[in-house]
C-alpha cells in the first residue's frame, strides 16, 4: 500500500469520527500548550536572571584580585597560600596565554595615604579622600565607562589627563574655611540643577603630590615632596554612573602614571622596592560565557584569587532549575492524560473497525500496513494537537508579556530587571520540539492499539457485525 493511500485512509477515518477525534485532540492541545508555556516561563526566568546579573557586571568577565576584595569576593575561591604569585606584567603574559581569553584590563590603585590631591590657587582645595586608579585610557570603552561631561583622554593627552567619577568632586574641601563651610555638599536646587563643587572637574588643573610620610602635619595629613614629586594634570572628563558603581568616588589616571607615582612614593620614603608595582586588579574578558568557568579555574590554579558573575549565575540557575522541573512536571501530567486519551480513542476505533480490519487481511493487505495505518492516525492526532497547542501558546505568551513583563517576573520569582523583559519566551526550537514531542506521544499511545489490531483473526473479524 502506498504511503499516500495510507494517509488518505487515516484522514477519512479521523473525519468519520470527528467528534471523538476533536475531543482527543483537545487533550493533546492542553498538554502541548502546557509544556510550551511552562518551558517558555523557564526561558523567561533565565533571560531575566541574565539581565539582572548583566546589570551587576559583565557575565563574560573574570576578576582577579591582588589581596583585595570586590563586590563578589566572598563568593570567590580564596587561596590561603602565603606565597601568592605577583600580579605583575609577567603574570599578565601568563594570564593572556590562557585559552578563551579575549582581552584583559589591568588596574593599579594608589591608596589615598600615598598622595595629596589639590587644586586652586595656592593649593586651596584639597581632596579629603579618593580612590586613585590607574587604567589604560584606551580600554575605557572595554570597561563600559562613558563621559557624562567633557571628553575622555586619547593617546595624545593621556599622560597629562585626569578623569573624575561623578561624585568625587564633592570630596574637595576648602582649606581656608572650617566646619561645614569647608565642605560643599551635593544638593538638588529648586530648578533641578545641583550645587557646584569647589573644583570644576573639567578644565581645572589638578596637582597630585607624593606624600612625605617623614613630615606629618598636626592634623594627620602629610606634606608632599615638592618639586620633582608632583604631577600637574588637566581635568578632561566626568564619567557617567556605571551599573557596578565602580567609578563615582574614584579618579582615574593613565596606568603608566600610577606606576610612576608608586615608584616615586617608595623612593621618597626610602621604601625598598622588589620590582615593578603590582596591579591591584585585572579584569579578564572571555570569548564566551560558557568558557568563564574554565578560565576562572585556570586562573585559580595559578594561585590567584578570582571571582566571576558565572558563579552567581550557576547558583541561581540551580534554583531556577528546580522551579522549571516543577513547572515541567505539571505540564507532563497534562500530556500524560492526553496520551491516555489517544490510547482510549484508538482502542475504541479498533472495536468499531474490526470488520474493516478483517476485510483488509482477506484482501491481502500486509500486517505491517495495518499497523502503520493505526500508528499514523495516532500520530496525526498528536501532530494536530501540537499545532493547535502551539498557536494557543503564542497567544497566551503574548498576553502574559503584555500584562506582566519584568514587573511580574520580579514579584513572582524575586528577579529584578530594569524593565522591558519578557515573562514568556517561545523560540523556534521550542515550537519544533513541541510538535515532534506531541507526534511521538501520539505514536507511542497508538502502539498498543495498533498491535492489538494486527492480532485480530481475519475470519473472526469478517464475521463481526
N, C-alpha and C positions, 0 to 999 in steps of 0.2 A: 504494500500500500504506500502510495506517495505521501510525502510529508504534508503537501498542500491539502490532500484529501483528508488526512487526519485532522488538520487544523479546522477544515470546513465542518467536519463531523462534530468536533468538540464545540465549536461556536453554536451550531444548531442545537446541540444537547443542552448547553447552558441557557440558550434563549428559550427553549421549550419550558424550562423550569425557572423562568426569570425571577419569580417571587422568591423562591428559596435561594437562588444564586445571589440575588441582591442582598438578602439578609446576611448571607455568609460573607459577601464582600464587605458589608458594613463592619463586621467583626474584624476583618483584616485592616480596614481603613482606620479603625480606632487603635488597633495595635501598632501599625506602622506609623501613624501620626504621633502616638505617644513616644515611640522610640526616637523619631526625628526631633520632636520638640524637647525631649529630655536631654538628648545629646547636644542640641543647639544651645540649651541653657548652660551646659557644662562648658562649651566653647566660648560662650559669652562671659562666663566667670573667668576663664583663663585669660581672655583678652583684657577684661577689666583689671585683673591682677597684674598683668604685664604693663598695662598703662599706669597703674599706681606705682609699681616698682620703678618704671622708667622715669617717673617724676622725682623719685628719690635719688636716682643715679643711673649711669649707663649700664644696661644689662650685659653688655659685652666686655665690661672692664673688670680688671683685677687690680686692686690697690695694694701696694707693698708699703709697709710702714717701717721706719727705722727707729724702733724703740719708742714709738709714739702710739697714739690712739687713733681714733677715727670714728665716724658715725656708727659703724657696724663692727668695731674692733672686738666687742665682746663675743661676736659670733665667729671670729677668725680663729685659726689654729695657732696657738701661741707656741713659740719654740723656747724651751726652758734652758737651752744650752747657753752658757755664758760666753762662749767663743762664737758669737754670731758673726756671720760674714759682713764685710763692709759694703754699704750701699753706695759704691763709688762708680767711676767711669768703667772700671774693669768689670764690675757687676752688671752694668748696663749692657756691655758687649755680650756677656754670658746670657742675660735675660733675653736680649734681642734675637739670640740664636734658637730660642725655643720654637718649636713648630706652632703654627697658627697664631703667632704674634703679628698683628698688623702694624702697630706703631706704639711708641712709648712717650709719655710726658713726665719728665722728672721735675720735681720741685725741691727748692732749697730754702728752708725757713731760717730767718735770722731773728733770734729772740730779742725782745724789746730792751732787755737789760744790756745788750751789747752796743746799742746805738742811741743817739738822741736825734729826734726829727724835729726841725724847727722851720719857721718861715717868718716873713715880715722883716721890717727894718729892725736892726739890732737883735735879731732872733727873738722878737717879742712873743710870737705864738709857738708854743711847744706842744707836741703831740704827747698826751698823757700816757697813752698805751696804744700799741699797734702790733699786728702780726705782719711782719715784712717777709714777703715771699718772692723768691727768685724763680722766674719761669721764662722759658724761651718764648718771646712775644710772638714769634711766627706760628706757635702752636695754640694761640688763644682760641682760634676757631675750633680746634680739636676738643678743647675743654667746654665749648659751648658758651664762652664768655662773649658778650657784645657790649658795645659802648652805648650808654644812655645819654652821655654828653661828651663832646669832644671827639677826637679821633685816636684810635689805637695806634701805638708806635709801629714803625716799619724798620726795615734794615738800615735806613739812613739815620734814624734818630733814636734807635732803641737804647743806646748806651747813655743817652742824656735824658731819658724819659722816666716818669713815674706815673703809675695808674692807680686810681683810688677806687676802693669799694664805695658803695652808695651811702654808707653811714659813717665812714671813718673820719670825714672832715669835721664832724661834730665832736670829735675827741680832742681837738686843739683847745688849749687853754691860753688865756691872756696872762702873761707873767707879771704885768703891771697892775693887776687887779686881784682882789681877794674874795673869798667866799663864793656865793652864787654868781657874782658879777664876773668871775674869772672863767665861767663856763657859758657856752651857748647851747641851748637845747633845741632839738628839732621839734617844732610845734607847727601845726597847721593853722594858718591865718584865715580870717573870715572869707577872703577872696579865693581860697582854695590853694594858695601857694604856701610855702614853708619858710620858717625863719632862716636867715642866711647864716652860715658858719663864719667864724673869724677869718678863715682862709678859703678862698675860692679854689677848688681843686684844679680847674682847668685854667691855665695861663699863669699860675703862680710859680715862683721859684721856691723849691723845697730843698733844704740842706739836710743831708744825713751825715752826722758826725760820729766817729768811732769813740766810744766811751773809754776813758782812762780810769779804770777801777782803783788805781792807786790814789786818786784825788777825789774822794767823795765830797759832796756838798752837805750842808747841815740838814737839808730836807730829804736826804737819802738819794738824791739824784747824783749824777756824775758829770764832771767836766769832760768834754770830748777833746780829742787830741790836737785840734787846731790844724794849722796848715799842713797839708800832706795826709791828713786823716779825715778829710771831709769831702763830700760829693755834692755838688750843686746840680739839681735835676729840675726839669720842667714838667709841670703837671699837664698831661696831654689828654686824659680821658677819665670819666667816671663810669664804672661798669654798671650795667643793668643788673637787677636782682636775679641771681641764678637759682634754679629749683632746689639745689642742695644746700643753699645758704653757706657756701664756702667763701664768698667774697665780701659781704657787707662791711666787716671790720678788719679788712686786710688792705695793705698797699703792696703793689707789685712793681718789681724792678727786673731788669734783664738778669738771667741766671748767672751770666759771667760776672756781673757786678756784685751779686750776692756772694759768689765765691770770693771775690776780692775783699769784700767787707769782712768776711770771717777771717781771712788771712791777715788783714791789717789789724783786726782786733787781737789776734794771737800775738802778732809782732809787737804791738804797742804795750800789751800787758805781759809780755815775756812768757807766753804760754808755748810750750814745746808742741809742735805740730807733727803728726805722724802721717804725712802725705796730704793729698788734696782733701778738702772738706767733703763730707758725705752728704748725699741727698737725704732730705727728711722724708720724702715720699716719692714713689714712682707709680704712675698710673699706666698699666698695660692694657691696651685695647686689642681684643681678639678678633679674628676674621669672621667668627660666627658664634652665636650664643651657645650653641651645642658644644663648643670647644672650650668654654670657660672653665669647667671643672678640670679638664686635662691640664690646661695652662696653670691653674692655681696649684694643682698637685705638684707639677714640676717646679714651681716657684718655692713651695714649702719644702720640697726635697733638697733644695739648695740652701735651706736654713733660714729663709726669710719669713716674717710674719705677713700674712696676706689675708685679704677678705674680698668678697665679691657679692653682688646682688644675687648671683646664681644660687648662693647658699640659702638666702631668704626665699628665693623663688622655689627651690626644691622642697623646702619645708611647707610652704603654702600650697604647692601642687599636691603634696601628700594629703593635706587636709581637704583640698578640693576633690581629690580622687575618691575619698570616702563618700563625699556628697554625691559625686557622679555615679558611684556604684549603687547608692540608694535609689537615685533617680532612674538609673538603668534597670534596676530590679523591678521597680514599679511598672516600667514600660514592658519588661519581659513578661510580666504576668498577663498584661493585656494581649500580647502576641500569643501567649500560650493558649489563652481562651479562644483566640481566633483560629489557631491550629486545630484545636479540638472541634471547633465548629466546621472546619473544612473536612475533617475526617468523617464527622457525622453526616455531612451532606453527601459525600461520595459514597458512603455505605448505603444510605437511603437510595441513592441513584442506582446502585448495583441491584438492589432488591426490585426496583421498578423496571430495570432493563435486563432482567435475567433471560427472557426470551430472545431479546436482541443479541445478547452475547452468544447464545446457543446457535442462532442463525449464522452469525459471523464465523463460528467454529466449523459448522457444517459446510459452509461455502469455501472453506479452505483458508480462512484468514489466519495468519501466523499468531501464535500465542503472544509473541513479543509486541505485535502491533496492537493487540487488545490492551496489553499493559500500558503501552505508550499513550493510547487514547485517554485512559483514565488519569494518567500522570499529567498529561498536557492540560486536561480540564482543571485539575487541581492547581497546576502551575499558573494557568490563566487567571483563576480566582485570586491567587496570591499577587500576581502582577497587576491586575486591575485595581485591587485593593491598595497596593503600594502606590500606584499612580495617583489615585484619588486622595490617599492619605498625604502624599507629598504636597499636592495643591493646597489642601486644607492646612497643612503645617506652615506653608508660606504665609497664608492669611493670618493664622494665629501668631506667628513670629512678628509680622508687620504690626499687628495690634499691640502686642506686648512692648515692642520697641517704641511705638508712638506714645503709649501711655506711661511706660515705665522709664526706660533709658537708664542712665547711670545712677540716678537717684534711687530707683528701685533696687538696683544691684547693691548699692551701699546699705540700704535698710535691711535687705534680705540676708546678705552674706557678709556684711561688715567690710566690704571692699570699697574704698573711696577712689573715685575718679574725678577728673576735672570737667566732666560733662561731655555729652555727645557720644557716650559709649552705647553699645547695643546689649540688651539683655539676652537676646536670642540671635545666633549666627548660624545660617544654613549654607555651607559651602557646597559646591558641585559634587565633591567626592561623597558627601553625606547623602545626597539625593541618590546617586548611583548605588551606594552601599545599601540604602533602604530598599530600592527596587530589587536588587539582587537578593537581599535577605528575605524579603517578603515572598519572592518567587520560590526560593529554596524552601521556605517554610511550607508553601503550598505543595511542592513536590514531595517533601518528607511526609506531610499529612496525607497525601494521596497514595503513598507507597503501600500501606497495608490494604486499603480498599482495592487497589489495582491487582495485588497478588491474590486477593480473595476472588476477584472477577475471573482471573485466568484458571482458577482451580475448579470452577463450576463445570460439571459434566455437560457435554453438548446435548445428549438425549434428554436428560432431566430438564435442561434449560428450555428445549423446544416444547416439551410437554407442559411447561409452566404457563399458567393463564395470567 
